[in-house]
């Protein structure tokens, strides 16, 4: 006969066998595991030039894996070469994603990709079919290496003459990865890219990498497949855009539009501000405004002082941070596709009030959008706004000023980086309360895992 202890033990074993995880839970646990391991490595004496508190190591690890860019220390002065390599690895894993990195390891050791893994890839990148999953991951990895390699070479043209060959190449690689992954973490010092405000090479390379990473891997894949089709069948190049998937069209149009709107907005708002772009030439003002527009939505670099921006520019920046980048890539925010659907819903609501008896459907590229999908968008945006409000209130309760609390919350959940107040690109969280660091770490996780992906961690199916 089994003893009571044996009965309890057998029941626990049965429960464990019944534990099931969906794709989002696996991704979430993967992120948490990488963050914890990264925090341990960054805490080691070999990683630091001077002692670091574990909370600071944890915060930097969360920021790197969530590709946010907010820090509690200045990486250039705090971390040794080993620490910077660890930081770079965390940024790369965070940018590519846990699933893609895991599949890369499997491919490297020639382990067979199972059907379950293929399903996870399909769900992670919202692909239409299970065929070609391995090729898709390989293309992501090759594309990432190619784009980051191009960025590193372009950066090296500027950094090598300034820092020497070895250091210049290393800086080129680090900042290329950081820009492409939309992390915005630099190892140059305490002033981000401010000394390169007039450098077209550094500014345009950074902007190119940020936009390329922010567009998303699925958009890359779609554009590549259509380019092959256009070239193979010798069709007019103008057919390329019309043959793209709906999401790709939205992403490209919204990204281009937001970059132009952001550039014009900063250019007008900061034109006479001598503390930022006021003393620059006309072309340099446009360049700095374009850089600020690109980096504010999704990265964390800066070529002008964020603290010296006008109040209107700071508010404008918070709006851009809220919008963020595109789905399926390395960017944060609510994403451009949700913004498009939200605007469509507002327009439809206004038309419905003008014509109460009319049946008005929301269409994108001629396709009627399902009600459930529209409700999901609104629920996400409301939850996003509530978390920003909660983060802001939480910060002020512990003595943090309103601008720092608000912009810190927006930047953290948006995985952006350049907050305002005491959390700008030239500042860090070091002087802020520990509980504020923890709350913003949580917001970074919620933003990177799309809120509900993180919440699903607490709804594991122990019983069927």
C-alpha positions in Angstrom: 0.0 0.0 0.0 1.1 3.5 -0.7 1.7 5.8 2.2 0.1 9.3 2.4 3.4 10.8 1.3 3.6 8.6 -1.7 0.0 9.5 -2.7 0.8 13.2 -2.4 4.0 12.7 -4.4 2.2 10.8 -7.2 -0.4 13.5 -7.4 2.2 16.2 -7.8 3.9 14.2 -10.5 0.6 13.8 -12.3 0.1 17.6 -12.1 3.5 18.2 -13.5 2.8 16.0 -16.5 -0.4 18.0 -17.2 1.4 21.4 -17.2 1.1 22.9 -20.6 2.6 26.2 -21.9 1.4 28.1 -24.9 3.8 30.0 -27.2 3.5 33.3 -25.3 4.2 31.7 -22.0 7.3 30.0 -23.4 8.6 33.3 -24.8 7.9 35.1 -21.5 9.7 32.4 -19.5 12.5 32.6 -22.0 12.9 36.3 -21.5 12.8 36.0 -17.8 15.5 33.3 -17.8 17.8 35.4 -20.1 17.2 38.5 -17.9 18.1 36.6 -14.7 21.2 35.0 -16.2 22.2 38.4 -17.6 21.8 40.1 -14.2 24.0 37.5 -12.6 26.7 38.0 -15.2 26.6 41.8 -15.0 26.8 41.6 -11.2 30.1 39.6 -11.3 33.3 41.5 -10.4 34.7 40.5 -13.7 32.0 42.6 -15.4 32.5 45.8 -13.4 35.2 48.4 -13.0 33.7 49.2 -9.6 31.1 47.4 -7.4 27.5 47.5 -8.6 24.3 46.8 -6.7 22.4 43.7 -7.9 19.3 45.9 -8.4 21.3 48.0 -10.9 22.6 44.9 -12.7 19.0 43.6 -12.9 17.7 46.9 -14.2 20.4 47.0 -16.9 19.7 43.4 -17.9 16.0 44.0 -18.2 16.6 47.2 -20.2 19.0 45.3 -22.6 16.8 42.3 -23.1 13.7 44.4 -23.5 15.8 46.7 -25.9 14.7 49.8 -24.0 17.9 51.7 -23.3 17.2 53.1 -19.9 20.1 52.5 -17.5 21.1 53.0 -13.8 24.8 53.3 -14.6 26.8 54.6 -17.5 28.0 51.5 -19.3 31.1 53.1 -20.7 32.5 53.8 -17.2 30.9 50.9 -15.2 31.5 47.8 -17.3 34.7 46.1 -18.2 35.3 44.5 -21.7 33.6 41.3 -20.4 30.6 43.3 -19.0 30.2 45.1 -22.3 30.3 41.8 -24.3 27.6 40.4 -21.9 25.6 43.6 -22.5 25.9 43.3 -26.2 24.8 39.7 -26.1 21.7 40.6 -24.1 20.8 43.3 -26.6 21.2 40.9 -29.5 19.1 38.2 -27.8 16.5 40.8 -26.9 16.4 42.2 -30.5 16.2 38.9 -32.3 13.9 37.3 -29.7 14.2 34.2 -27.6 12.6 31.9 -30.2 14.9 33.0 -33.1 18.0 32.7 -30.9 16.9 29.2 -29.6 16.4 28.1 -33.2 19.8 29.5 -34.2 21.4 27.4 -31.5 19.5 24.3 -32.7 20.7 24.9 -36.3 24.3 25.5 -35.1 24.3 22.1 -33.3 22.3 20.5 -36.1 19.4 19.5 -33.9 16.2 18.8 -35.7 13.5 21.5 -35.5 10.4 19.8 -34.2 6.8 20.4 -35.4 6.1 22.1 -32.0 9.0 24.5 -32.6 7.8 25.3 -36.1 4.3 26.1 -34.7 6.0 28.5 -32.2 7.9 30.2 -35.0 4.7 30.6 -37.0 2.8 32.1 -34.1 5.6 34.3 -33.0 5.9 36.0 -36.4 2.3 35.7 -37.5 3.1 33.7 -40.6 0.4 32.1 -42.8 1.9 28.7 -43.2 4.1 26.1 -41.5 6.2 25.5 -44.6 9.6 27.1 -44.8 9.9 27.9 -41.1 13.6 26.9 -40.9 14.4 28.9 -44.0 12.6 31.9 -42.5 14.7 31.8 -39.3 17.9 31.4 -41.4 16.9 34.5 -43.5 16.3 36.4 -40.3 19.7 35.5 -39.0 21.5 36.2 -42.3 19.6 39.5 -42.7 20.5 40.6 -39.2 24.2 39.8 -39.7 24.2 41.6 -43.0 22.5 44.7 -41.9 24.4 44.9 -38.6 27.6 44.2 -40.6 26.9 47.1 -43.0 26.2 49.4 -40.0 29.4 48.4 -38.2 31.5 49.1 -41.3 29.9 52.5 -41.8 30.4 53.4 -38.1 34.0 52.2 -38.3 34.7 54.8 -41.0 34.1 57.4 -38.3 35.2 55.6 -35.1 38.5 54.1 -36.3 40.1 57.5 -37.1 38.9 58.8 -33.7 39.6 55.8 -31.4 42.0 53.6 -33.3 41.5 50.4 -35.3 40.6 47.9 -32.6 38.5 50.2 -30.4 36.9 51.9 -33.4 35.8 48.5 -34.9 34.5 47.3 -31.5 32.5 50.6 -31.1 31.2 50.1 -34.6 29.9 46.6 -33.9 28.4 47.5 -30.5 26.5 50.5 -31.7 25.4 48.8 -34.9 23.8 46.0 -32.9 22.4 48.4 -30.3 20.8 50.6 -33.1 19.5 47.8 -35.2 17.9 46.1 -32.1 16.5 49.5 -31.1 18.1 49.3 -27.7 19.8 52.7 -27.8 22.5 51.8 -25.2 25.9 53.3 -26.0 29.3 52.8 -24.6 30.7 56.2 -25.6 30.3 58.1 -22.3 27.7 60.2 -20.7 26.5 62.3 -23.7 25.2 59.7 -26.0 25.7 60.8 -29.7 25.7 64.5 -28.9 29.2 65.1 -30.3 28.0 63.6 -33.6 25.0 65.9 -34.1 26.7 67.4 -37.2 27.9 64.0 -38.6 25.8 62.8 -41.5 27.6 59.4 -41.5 26.9 58.6 -37.8 23.4 60.1 -37.7 22.2 58.6 -41.0 23.7 55.2 -40.3 22.0 55.1 -36.9 18.7 56.2 -38.3 19.0 53.5 -41.1 19.7 50.8 -38.5 16.9 51.9 -36.2 14.3 52.0 -39.0 15.5 48.7 -40.5 15.1 46.9 -37.1 11.8 48.6 -36.3 10.1 47.6 -39.6 10.0 44.0 -38.5 11.3 40.7 -39.8 8.0 39.8 -41.4 8.0 43.0 -43.5 11.6 42.2 -44.6 10.4 38.7 -45.6 7.5 40.1 -47.5 9.5 42.7 -49.4 12.2 40.2 -50.3 9.7 37.6 -51.6 8.0 40.3 -53.8 11.3 41.7 -55.0 12.2 38.2 -56.2 8.8 37.8 -57.8 9.0 41.2 -59.6 12.6 40.5 -60.8 11.8 36.9 -61.9 8.7 37.8 -63.9 10.1 41.2 -65.1 7.2 43.2 -63.8 7.2 46.9 -63.2 8.8 47.9 -59.9 5.6 49.9 -59.0 3.9 46.5 -58.7 6.1 45.7 -55.7 4.2 47.8 -53.2 0.7 46.8 -54.5 1.6 43.1 -54.0 2.8 43.4 -50.4 0.6 42.1 -47.6 -1.7 44.5 -45.8 0.5 44.6 -42.7 3.6 45.4 -44.7 1.8 48.3 -46.5 0.6 49.7 -43.2 4.0 49.4 -41.6 5.9 51.1 -44.4 3.4 53.9 -44.9 3.0 54.7 -41.2 6.7 54.5 -40.6 7.5 57.0 -43.4 4.6 59.2 -42.3 5.6 59.3 -38.7 9.3 60.0 -39.5 8.3 63.0 -41.6 5.8 64.3 -39.1 8.3 63.9 -36.3 11.1 65.6 -38.2 8.9 68.5 -39.1 7.5 68.8 -35.5 10.9 68.8 -33.9 12.3 71.2 -36.6 9.6 73.8 -35.9 9.5 73.4 -32.1 13.3 73.5 -31.6 14.3 75.9 -34.5 15.1 78.8 -32.2 16.2 76.8 -29.2 19.9 77.6 -28.9 20.3 74.8 -26.2 19.4 72.1 -28.8 19.4 72.9 -32.6 19.1 76.7 -32.6 22.8 77.3 -33.4 23.1 74.7 -36.1 22.9 75.3 -39.8 19.7 74.6 -41.7 20.9 71.2 -43.0 22.2 70.2 -39.6 18.9 71.2 -38.0 17.0 69.0 -40.4 19.5 66.1 -39.7 19.2 66.5 -35.9 15.4 66.8 -36.1 15.2 63.6 -38.2 17.4 61.8 -35.8 15.3 62.9 -32.9 12.1 61.8 -34.7 13.5 58.3 -35.4 15.1 57.6 -32.1 12.2 58.9 -29.9 9.7 56.4 -31.3 11.8 53.3 -30.7 15.4 53.7 -29.7 17.3 55.6 -27.0 20.2 57.6 -28.6 20.3 61.3 -28.7 22.2 64.0 -30.6 20.7 66.9 -28.6 20.2 67.4 -24.9 16.8 65.9 -23.9 16.8 68.0 -20.8 17.0 71.3 -22.8 14.1 70.4 -25.2 11.1 72.8 -25.0 8.0 71.6 -23.0 6.1 71.3 -26.3 8.9 69.0 -27.7 8.8 66.8 -24.6 5.1 66.3 -24.9 5.5 65.7 -28.7 8.2 63.1 -27.8 5.9 61.3 -25.4 3.3 61.0 -28.1 5.9 59.5 -30.5 7.1 57.1 -27.7 3.5 56.1 -27.1 3.0 55.2 -30.8 6.3 53.4 -31.1 7.3 51.2 -34.1 5.9 48.3 -36.0 4.9 44.7 -35.0 7.2 41.8 -35.5 10.3 43.8 -35.1 12.5 45.2 -32.4 10.5 48.4 -31.7 8.1 49.2 -28.8 5.0 51.3 -28.2 1.5 50.4 -29.1 2.7 49.7 -32.7 1.7 51.4 -35.9 -0.9 48.8 -36.9 -2.9 49.4 -33.7 -2.8 53.1 -34.3 -4.2 52.7 -37.8 -7.1 50.5 -36.6 -7.8 52.9 -33.7 -8.0 55.8 -36.1 -10.3 53.8 -38.4 -12.5 53.0 -35.5 -12.7 56.7 -34.5 -13.6 57.6 -38.1 -16.2 54.9 -38.3 -17.8 56.1 -35.0 -18.1 59.6 -36.3 -19.7 58.4 -39.5 -22.1 56.2 -37.5 -23.3 59.2 -35.5 -23.9 61.1 -38.8 -25.8 58.1 -40.3 -27.4 56.2 -37.3 -29.1 53.6 -39.5 -26.2 52.8 -41.7 -24.1 49.7 -41.3 -20.5 50.8 -41.6 -17.7 48.2 -41.7 -14.1 48.9 -41.0 -12.0 47.9 -43.9 -8.2 47.8 -44.5 -7.2 47.4 -48.1 -10.7 46.2 -48.9 -10.7 43.6 -46.2 -13.4 43.8 -43.5 -11.9 43.7 -40.0 -13.4 41.3 -37.5 -15.1 42.8 -34.4 -13.0 40.6 -32.1 -9.8 42.0 -33.5 -11.0 45.6 -33.1 -12.0 45.0 -29.5 -8.6 43.5 -28.8 -6.9 46.6 -30.1 -9.0 48.9 -27.9 -8.5 46.7 -24.8 -4.7 46.7 -25.4 -4.6 50.5 -25.8 -6.7 51.1 -22.7 -4.5 48.7 -20.7 -1.4 50.4 -22.0 -2.7 53.9 -20.9 -3.7 52.5 -17.5 -0.2 51.1 -16.9 1.4 54.5 -17.9 -0.9 56.2 -15.4 -0.1 53.7 -12.7 3.6 54.0 -13.3 3.4 57.8 -13.2 1.4 57.8 -9.9 3.6 55.2 -8.4 6.7 57.4 -9.1 5.2 60.5 -7.7 4.2 58.7 -4.5 7.9 58.0 -3.9 9.0 61.5 -4.4 9.9 61.5 -8.1 8.9 64.6 -10.1 6.0 64.4 -12.4 7.9 64.8 -15.7 10.4 62.1 -14.7 7.7 59.7 -13.5 5.5 60.2 -16.6 8.2 60.1 -19.3 9.9 57.2 -17.4 6.7 55.2 -17.5 6.1 56.0 -21.2 9.7 55.2 -22.1 9.7 52.0 -20.1 6.5 50.4 -21.3 7.3 51.7 -24.8 10.8 50.1 -24.7 12.1 53.4 -26.0 14.8 54.8 -23.8 15.1 58.6 -24.0 12.8 59.7 -21.3 12.8 63.3 -20.1 13.4 64.9 -16.7 15.9 62.8 -14.8 15.8 59.8 -17.1 16.9 61.4 -20.4 19.6 59.9 -22.7 22.3 61.9 -20.9 21.0 60.8 -17.4 20.2 57.5 -15.7 18.1 56.1 -13.0 20.9 55.9 -10.5 19.6 58.6 -8.1 16.0 57.4 -8.2 14.4 55.2 -5.5 14.8 51.4 -5.8 11.1 50.8 -5.9 10.9 53.2 -8.9 13.6 51.2 -10.7 11.6 47.9 -10.0 8.3 49.4 -11.2 9.9 50.6 -14.4 11.6 47.2 -14.9 8.1 45.6 -14.7 6.8 48.2 -17.2 9.7 47.3 -19.6 8.7 43.6 -19.4 5.1 44.3 -19.9 5.8 46.4 -22.9 8.2 43.9 -24.5 5.8 41.0 -24.0 2.8 43.0 -25.2 1.2 43.2 -21.7 -1.0 40.1 -22.0 1.9 37.9 -22.9 3.4 38.7 -19.5 0.0 38.3 -17.7 -0.3 34.8 -19.2 2.6 33.7 -17.0 0.1 33.6 -14.1 -2.5 31.5 -15.9 -0.6 28.3 -16.5 -3.0 25.3 -17.2 -2.2 23.0 -14.3 -5.4 21.1 -14.8 -7.0 20.0 -18.0 
